[in-house]
Amino acid sequence: MSEPVNPSDLEHTDPTPEPRREPVFNLPPIVLAVIGICAAVFLIENYLLTTAQDNAFVSNFAFIPVLYTGQYGFDWFLFTRPFTYAFMHGGFAHIAINMVWLAAFGSPLANRLGALWFALFFAFTGLASVALFWAMHPYGEAPLVGASGAISGMMGAAARFGFRTDRSTGKAAFAGPVLPIAIVLRLRGVVIFLAVWMIINLATGLLGFAPGVDGQIAWEAHIGGFVAGFFGLRWFDRRWQSPEWEASDHRT
């Protein structure tokens, strides 16, 4: 008889294939595209637009909560701001940090999901980020920008795999099935990551401490994206198959 997988086995089991040598810069095209768009927007804002033009650009494409209260009327940008804000950044440190984390967590997720489902996941977690931010600050006037909410969603997705990756093909991808939440919360490494991630986000957001980053940290958006990625991953993972411990019959 085969027995259900024990969470401790997941932490110590090593994938069988011998990993190939992986290039240092081996990013999926969809991740490179997101990085390229963010970089292009940042350069345009900082080097091509005048101050007045940049203010108009931010007003039209950043997410500004108070505009969704109805007191400023209707404009078509209300439909696009919850998505376009993710490609804008407030400074060099802001975009640099976000792109490093995007490469680290987005690459294995994109290799797992494929370009289309990764793009939909990015949009979904980015939308969840602004939804929670708006719910907590509906009359806020400060523009919200940055991809960190969607990237937080990728971190939440990584936790659902127990951070298991497979590099046997030369492209890092999250390996194995999406783990049930009951299993994930029994993995020591994942629990430590969740606790540290939450503490850092609350500390940087509430205390306003983030080296090299100007402005307030939108910790609410980070949590919104993380929760969406953690709980909503299965909607986007087309390769998912029911793991052995969820099957009704464990007999061989």
N, C-alpha and C positions, 0 to 999 in steps of 0.2 A: 504493500500500500504506500502511496505517496502522502506526505504530510503537508499541511499548510506551511507557507514560508514564514519563518520567524523574523521579526524586524531586525534583530541583531545580525542575522545572516546577510541581510542586504547591505549592512555597513561594512562587512568584512569580505564579501564575495567579490572576486576579481573577474572581470569579463575574460572569457577564454581566448578570443583572438589576440594575437600579438599585434600591438598597435604599430602603425607605420610612422615613419618620420613625418611630422606635420609642419608645413611651412609656418613661419611666424605670422605672416599676413595672409590668412586663408579665410577671408570673410565672404559669406554668401552674397550674391549680387543684390538681393533685396536689402540687406543690411548696409552695403556700400551705397545703395541708392538713398536710403534714409540719411546716412551720414553726409552724403553729397548735397542733399536738399538743405539740411540744417546748416552746413558750411556756406552754401551759396546765399541763403537768406541772411546769415550773420554778416557776410562780407558786403552784401548789398546795403543792408541797414547802416553799417558802420563806415563805409567808404564811398558809396554812390549817392545816397539820399541826403538831402539837406535836413536840417532839424525839423522844419515844418513838414516835409514829406515823410520823415520817419515817424513823426507824431500821428500823421494820418494813417500810415501803414500799421502802426500799433493799434490804433483805434479800430481799424477794419479787420485785423486778423488775430489779435490777441483776445483772450477770453476775459471779459469784464463783467463780473456778476450782476451789477446793478442794471445793465442793459436788458436783462431777462426778467425784470420785475414789471415791465409793461409801461412804466412811467415815461419812457423816452420814445415810445412809438415803435414802429416796425421797420426793419430793413433786412435785405436778403442775407447780409452777413451773419445774422443770428443763426442761420443754419450751418455756416461754415466755421465760425469761430471756435466751436468745441473741438474741431479737428486741426485747424491750421495753427493754433497756439503752440502745439507740440513741436513745430519746426522752428520756433523762434526762441532766442536765448538772450539773457540780459547782460552777458559779458563773456570775456574769453575763458575765464575759469569755469563759468557755468557750462558753456558748450563743451569745453575740453573734458570735464569730469563726466558729463552725460554721455559723450561719445565713447569714452573708455568703457563705461559700464554697459553701453549698448553693444559694443563689440564683444564684451565678455559674456553677457547673458543672452544677447540676441542671436549670436552666431549659432550656438548649438540648438536653440529653439527654432530658428529659421530652417536649419538643415533637417530638423525633425518634422516640422509642419509643412514645409514648402512655401514658396513665395506668396501665393494667394492667401492662404490661411494665416500666414504670419502677418501680412498686411491687415487683414481683418482683425486679428488679435490686437495689433498695435492700435487700430482705430477704436476697438471696443474698450480696452483698458484706458486709453487716453480719454474717452468719453466718460467712463466711470470715475476717473480722477476729477474732472470738472464738475460732475454731478454731485459728488460729496462736498467738494469745495464750495459750490453754489449753495448747497443745503445748509452749510454752516456760516456762510457769509453772503446771503442773498443781496445785500445792499452795498457790498464792497465795490469800491471804485478803482482799486489798483489792478492793473492788467496782470493776468496770470500767463506766463510763458514757460516753455521748456518741455522736453521729452521725458523728464524724470518720472512723471506719473505712469506713462506707458512702460518705461524701463522697470519701474517697481513691479508692474504686472508681470514682466518677464522673470523677475526674481521670485515672485509668488509661484509662477509656473515651474521654475527650477526646483522649488521645494516639493512639488507634487511628484517629481521623479526621484526624490531623495538625493538630488545632485548627482545621479549616476549618468556618466557619459560614455559613449562608444566612439573611439577614434580608429577603429579597424579599417575604415575606408579612407582614412586621411582627412576626413572632415568631422570635426567634433559634433556630436549630436546627442541629445538626451536619450538614454537607453531604457528599454523595458517599458512596461505598461505604466499608465498613470496610477499612482498608488492611492488606495482609499485613504480618506482623511484620518480614519482610526489608526491606520498603519503609520502614516506620516507623523502623527503626533506622538508616536512611541519611538521614533528614531532620535537618538540623543543629538546627533549632529544637526538635524533639521530644527529641533526645538531650541538649541543654542543659537542657531542662526536667526530664527524668528524673534527670540528675545532680544538679541543684540541689535537686530535691524529696527525693532520697534523702539528700543531705548534711544538709539542714535537719532532716529527721525523725530521723536518727541523732544529730545534735548536740543537739537539744532533748530527745530521749529519754534518751540516755546521760549527758549533762551536766546534765540536769534544769533547763534554762534555757528558760522560756517566759513572757515578760512578761504579767502580769495573770492568769495561770492557776495556780491552786493545785493541788498534788499532782503526782505523777509523770506524765509524758507516755507513753502506751502506744504507743510507736513500732512495736511488733510488730503491734498491731491495724491501724495505718495501712498497714503493708506488706502484711499479709494481704488487706485490702480492695483495695488498689491492684492487686496481682497478680491477684486474682479479676476485677476490672473490666477489666483490660488483656487477659487471656487469655479471659475468658468472655463478652465483649460480644456476640459473634455469636449466642449462644444466645438473646439477647433482642431483637436487632435484626431485626424481621420484614420490614423494607424492604430488607434487604441483597440485592444482586445481584452476581454474579461480575464483578469489574472487568476491564477490557480486557486488562491485563497478565497475568491468570490464564487467559484464554481460549486454547484450543489452536490457533485459527486467527486470524491477524491480517489476513487479506486482506479487502478491501472488496468 
